[in-house]
Amino acid sequence: MLACVAAGFFLFRTEALGGVVKGVAWQRVISIEARHDVPYSAWLDEIPAAAQNLACEQKSRSRQDSPAPNARQSCATQVVAQSDGTSQAAESCFYEVFDNWCAYTLSEWAPVDQAITAGTDLHPYWPSIQTGIDQREGRREETYTVYFETGAGTKEYTIPDPTLFSQFQAGSEWLLSIDGQGTVVAVSP
């Protein structure tokens, strides 16, 4: 237990470390999507109304003790050992219910390409994109990284906010909070 407490202390503690901005990097990505037929399979009563290219086959869906529509009876004989050392044959039956298991497709938007811009300055911009027929702009992603020179070597800090990113001028000094694994978890001027 003492080892767990000690490990937790070292992993979750933070230390302050001074750092100077050595450089920055950014990347912005816009995915381009197009419609594609995506294959699926399900029971006929679970298929969405927009399904296309339907192809079904009968498949066992469940078992039950009583007769039902579209069910087949199956029986098996088992040999059961008796307490007196003899054996006796016993028959057990069930009804296997069949239903339509279907393969189908749905037309869905999926990434087919992406436009990327990247730089090592404080002026990120989005790439311009051209979408073709039956294409659209998809998800936008952005990454901002600051590189600090510290007494413990170079440290990276990833920022989700472009406004905050614009504050990291080369040569500016910052106070870094470093966790037990050496990762920068917060910064302040």
C-alpha positions as CSV (number, residue, x, y, z in Angstrom):
1,M,0.0,0.0,0.0
2,L,2.9,2.3,0.8
3,A,4.3,1.7,-2.7
4,C,1.0,2.7,-4.3
5,V,0.9,5.9,-2.3
6,A,4.5,6.7,-3.2
7,A,3.8,5.9,-6.9
8,G,0.7,8.1,-6.8
9,F,2.7,10.9,-5.2
10,F,5.3,10.9,-8.0
11,L,2.8,10.5,-10.8
12,F,0.3,13.1,-9.7
13,R,2.6,15.8,-8.2
14,T,3.5,18.8,-10.2
15,E,6.6,21.0,-10.1
16,A,7.2,24.5,-11.4
17,L,9.8,25.0,-14.0
18,G,10.8,28.2,-15.9
19,G,10.9,28.0,-19.7
20,V,11.6,30.2,-22.6
21,V,9.6,29.9,-25.9
22,K,12.0,28.3,-28.4
23,G,9.5,27.8,-31.2
24,V,5.9,27.1,-32.1
25,A,4.1,24.9,-34.6
26,W,0.5,24.6,-35.8
27,Q,-1.6,22.5,-38.1
28,R,-5.2,22.8,-39.3
29,V,-7.0,20.1,-41.2
30,I,-10.4,20.1,-43.0
31,S,-11.7,16.7,-44.1
32,I,-13.5,16.3,-47.3
33,E,-16.4,13.9,-47.3
34,A,-18.3,12.0,-50.0
35,R,-21.3,9.7,-49.9
36,H,-20.4,6.0,-49.9
37,D,-22.5,2.8,-49.6
38,V,-21.5,1.3,-46.3
39,P,-22.4,-2.4,-45.8
40,Y,-24.4,-3.6,-42.7
41,S,-26.4,-6.6,-41.7
42,A,-29.3,-7.1,-39.2
43,W,-32.6,-8.8,-38.7
44,L,-35.3,-7.6,-41.2
45,D,-37.3,-5.9,-38.5
46,E,-34.2,-3.9,-37.3
47,I,-33.3,-2.4,-40.7
48,P,-33.6,1.4,-41.1
49,A,-36.0,2.7,-43.8
50,A,-33.2,4.2,-45.8
51,A,-31.5,0.8,-46.4
52,Q,-30.7,-0.2,-50.0
53,N,-29.5,-3.3,-51.8
54,L,-31.4,-5.7,-49.5
55,A,-30.5,-9.4,-49.6
56,C,-32.0,-11.7,-47.0
57,E,-31.7,-15.4,-46.0
58,Q,-33.4,-17.5,-43.4
59,K,-31.3,-17.9,-40.2
60,S,-32.0,-19.2,-36.8
61,R,-32.9,-16.3,-34.5
62,S,-34.0,-17.9,-31.3
63,R,-35.0,-21.1,-29.5
64,Q,-38.1,-21.7,-27.4
65,D,-40.1,-24.6,-25.9
66,S,-43.4,-24.0,-27.6
67,P,-44.4,-24.0,-31.3
68,A,-44.3,-20.7,-33.2
69,P,-44.7,-19.4,-36.8
70,N,-41.7,-20.1,-38.9
71,A,-40.2,-22.5,-36.3
72,R,-38.9,-26.0,-36.7
73,Q,-38.9,-28.6,-34.0
74,S,-35.6,-30.2,-33.2
75,C,-35.2,-33.2,-30.8
76,A,-32.2,-34.9,-29.4
77,T,-31.9,-38.1,-27.5
78,Q,-29.6,-38.1,-24.5
79,V,-28.5,-41.1,-22.4
80,V,-28.9,-40.3,-18.7
81,A,-27.1,-42.3,-16.1
82,Q,-29.3,-43.5,-13.2
83,S,-28.3,-43.8,-9.6
84,D,-28.6,-47.6,-9.7
85,G,-25.9,-47.8,-12.4
86,T,-28.2,-48.2,-15.4
87,S,-28.8,-45.7,-18.1
88,Q,-32.0,-44.4,-19.7
89,A,-32.7,-42.6,-22.9
90,A,-34.4,-39.2,-22.6
91,E,-35.6,-37.1,-25.5
92,S,-35.5,-33.3,-25.3
93,C,-37.1,-31.0,-27.9
94,F,-37.1,-27.3,-28.7
95,Y,-38.4,-25.1,-31.4
96,E,-35.8,-23.2,-33.5
97,V,-37.4,-20.0,-34.8
98,F,-36.1,-18.7,-38.1
99,D,-36.2,-15.2,-39.4
100,N,-34.8,-13.1,-42.2
101,W,-31.1,-12.0,-41.7
102,C,-30.4,-9.3,-44.2
103,A,-27.3,-7.6,-45.7
104,Y,-27.9,-4.1,-46.9
105,T,-26.2,-0.8,-47.5
106,L,-26.7,2.7,-46.2
107,S,-25.5,5.8,-48.0
108,E,-23.3,7.7,-45.5
109,W,-20.8,10.6,-45.5
110,A,-17.2,9.4,-45.1
111,P,-13.8,11.1,-45.4
112,V,-12.2,10.7,-48.8
113,D,-9.5,13.4,-48.7
114,Q,-8.2,16.3,-46.5
115,A,-6.8,19.7,-46.9
116,I,-3.9,20.6,-44.6
117,T,-2.1,23.8,-43.7
118,A,0.8,24.0,-41.2
119,G,3.3,26.5,-40.1
120,T,5.9,27.5,-37.5
121,D,4.6,31.0,-36.9
122,L,1.8,32.6,-34.8
123,H,-0.5,33.1,-37.8
124,P,-2.5,29.9,-38.4
125,Y,-5.1,29.9,-41.2
126,W,-7.5,27.4,-42.5
127,P,-6.8,25.7,-45.9
128,S,-9.0,26.6,-48.8
129,I,-10.9,23.6,-50.1
130,Q,-12.8,22.7,-53.3
131,T,-15.5,20.1,-53.0
132,G,-16.7,18.2,-56.0
133,I,-20.2,17.0,-56.8
134,D,-21.6,14.9,-54.0
135,Q,-18.9,16.1,-51.6
136,R,-19.0,18.4,-48.6
137,E,-16.7,19.9,-46.0
138,G,-16.3,17.6,-43.0
139,R,-14.7,17.8,-39.6
140,R,-12.2,20.6,-38.8
141,E,-9.2,19.8,-36.5
142,E,-6.5,22.1,-35.2
143,T,-3.3,21.6,-33.2
144,Y,-1.1,24.2,-31.6
145,T,2.2,23.3,-30.0
146,V,4.7,25.5,-28.1
147,Y,8.3,24.4,-27.6
148,F,10.0,25.6,-24.4
149,E,13.7,25.5,-23.5
150,T,14.1,24.7,-19.8
151,G,16.8,23.6,-17.4
152,A,15.5,20.1,-17.9
153,G,15.6,20.2,-21.7
154,T,13.0,21.0,-24.4
155,K,9.4,20.6,-23.3
156,E,6.3,20.6,-25.5
157,Y,2.9,22.1,-24.6
158,T,-0.1,21.5,-26.8
159,I,-2.8,24.2,-26.7
160,P,-6.4,23.8,-28.0
161,D,-7.1,27.5,-28.3
162,P,-5.7,29.7,-31.2
163,T,-6.2,32.9,-29.1
164,L,-4.0,31.6,-26.3
165,F,-1.5,30.2,-28.9
166,S,-0.9,33.8,-30.3
167,Q,0.6,34.8,-26.9
168,F,3.6,32.6,-27.2
169,Q,6.1,35.0,-28.7
170,A,9.6,33.6,-29.3
171,G,11.9,34.4,-26.4
172,S,9.1,35.1,-23.9
173,E,9.4,33.5,-20.4
174,W,6.7,31.3,-18.9
175,L,6.3,29.3,-15.7
176,L,5.5,25.6,-16.6
177,S,3.7,23.1,-14.4
178,I,5.3,19.7,-15.0
179,D,3.6,16.5,-13.8
180,G,5.4,13.4,-12.5
181,Q,5.9,12.0,-16.0
182,G,7.6,15.1,-17.3
183,T,4.6,16.4,-19.2
184,V,3.7,20.1,-19.3
185,V,0.1,20.4,-17.9
186,A,-0.2,24.1,-17.5
187,V,1.7,27.4,-18.2
188,S,1.4,30.9,-16.9
189,P,3.3,34.1,-18.0
